């Protein structure tokens, strides 16, 4: 909590949760009474205040330690023990109702994330055994030994997470190299077999059709009907960008019989790429020209203070609305991809529900300014400090880091379009009816992306770096789901009544197909 920035000059009501199992420290104090105490007993100035700053930094890191009861992601110290929101609520209810539970088995049930709700008796006994207590709030301040013990545990878990991330990153890099190498070999073999030569043009310089290109017509408001795919093929598609004067994105000579793989021709790859790039350009919320004009229009200090002073519920709702709006454009993007619309309707819906937020994150790099680490939000650019009230600093930090890293690759619009579609059309999604058909379409998209990257970049590792970012995108979406679940547990009425219906449908944790 940065109370200097959040306007706590006159009243600081701080709930500092820090401790180890069996002890908790809470400070609720008024700054005026604190000053009076300092005047009466000067040593408090040196003994009391510094511990608050230590606990600030400590409480911000506690969530790295899993719930002591079930192993789920923790949300802080509750009733003296580091727990998740679920176990906190369970213990609170058990104490309020003076509940008496019985175990149908041998009173030794395993309590973990998946089966914690199966036996209330064993769950409560584990809570009590680990030190959860309604009276934990009455204990005094943490001793140095307790503080050091907690700090050591935080460091241990942070180190373990870092090692896991490095391992996953290494595996992703290796897989990406293998995959991009196979694509590159396929293109090289095709090139040598046909004697074809590629042109060096940039698709981003596409001519625009006269009479169509303006702010109102170029960015149509996306369909508001959620994910109901019925009747989608009748959507009116106005030709905003004229691609007819660019007959082939991949120029080749005497190439009609050349084969990338059995049944796949370069002309088909060319057709797919043109369709995807055109669909992308027609369904971005802002054109690149508009983004350039907005680049240095940043939220003022006063506007940032307004965002910071919002309640957690208000800012969550605001962000949910903005995310939903971006997702609606992604849905429209998918509808305009010919190959996507040729998939069965079940697979179309599954791919959108599981991949739409990932595409939003990829598109976010278009509206991110790496020079000052700001992102376009509600018409102006702002930094991470705008989102303090969310109470999800780790999610915000990682989203900004991802956008900055993706910007460093300096992708063109055509590359963003193809990479977005490859991320969306993934055969790894659960419950697909025709995963092989999805895989074939994704492979064609990756071939097109590989060629465009070879044409635009000197760095041969660009595709490898792009593919290696997919686990990061997935992890970000999972983190968003976890944060939403924690928020929903504490504010169910806000989510159920004020959040957009499409957002709730996509990110419902009880859904087997929703984003998580």
Buried (B, 14 or more C-beta within 10 A) or exposed (E): BEBEEBEBEEEBEBEBBBBBBBBBBBBEBEBEEBEEBBEEEEEEBEEBEEBBEBBBEBBBBBBBBBBBBBBBBBBBBBBBBBBBBBBBBBBBEBBEEEEEEEBEEEEEBEBEBEEBEEBBBBBBBBBEEBBBBEEBEEBEBBEEEBBEBBBEBBEEBEEEEEEEEEEBBEEBBEBBBEBBEEBBEBBEEBBEEBEBEBEEBBBBEBEBBEEBBEEEEBBBEBBEEBBEBEEBEEEEEEEBBBBEEBEBBBBBEEBEEBBBEEEBBBBBBBBBBBBBBBBBBBBBBBBEEBBEEBBEEBBEEEBBBEBBEBEBBBBBBBBBBBBBBBBBBBBBBBBBBEBBBEBEEBBBBBBBBBBBBBBBBBBBBBBBBBEEBBBBBEEBBBBBBBBBBBBBEBBBEBBBBBBBBBBEBEBBBBBBBBBBBBBBBBBEBEEBEEBEBBBBBBBBBBBBBBBBBBBBBEEEBBBBBBBBBBBBBBBBBEBBBBBBBBBBBBBEEBBEEBBBEBBBBBBBEEEEBBBB
